[in-house]
């Protein structure tokens, strides 16, 4: 908000640094550079185009410098090229199988979707495992194209807690540890959080 008000490069550097730090914990945070930082900078009409481009270049340079050592290290130590992590395969595989395409877990994810070959304590090159899991997931998606629209709708609805909200309290509380215990444990805290969310959304 300070950058939107003042258009100062220093504020943009702080924002870009914060997003780079977030991306070190959750790599998908890098998407925020495309969907938030880029339009925010380019829409500052009080700045000249060369200055806007310079601001954008500085904002992009920060995560590049932050991640460069890790990316360079990864590119040289695996069979297949890896930039940041090898988690995409497991994520894709856990969300694309019969369990998550129908029934009460439609639109959710389940580790039961992952082929037995990759469960337990996998050995070998993690990039090969990741590539195989991604291939399995894409093959499943391709074979079930007609079901994708309903699954995608369920996933978006789950994100906004418009579908399966009570179930998500239990599943998220167990899988993510948000409720502090097993599904049968106390869910009062996450229930209050969900009600607060519903109250804040219209605002």
Beta strands, then each sheet from edge to edge (+ up, - down):
end
